Amino acid sequence: MYRVYCSNYYDCRYYYKFSSGSYTVLYNILDTYDLFSVYKNTSVFVADISLNAVVPDAMEQAICHGNIKKSDLYD
């Protein structure tokens, strides 16, 4: 079946193909991110927002995805 990555399962239009992702590219993208800006925040909430802005963007660049048919959501 699918490994769906999104906040609301029924709003998803695609799924990530994790097995065919380029994890070297993903690592290199995340490696360029300045984590000091996350660590210096005293608020866990702000740090979480910072990481949630970077990780999905990196995943979009490094991991292919396929479309989900509506019939696949309801089995």
Buried (B, 14 or more C-beta within 10 A) or exposed (E): EBEBBBEEEEEBEBBBEEEEBEEEEBEEBBEEBEEEEBEEEEEEEEBEEBEEEBBEEBBEEBBEBEEBEEEEEEE
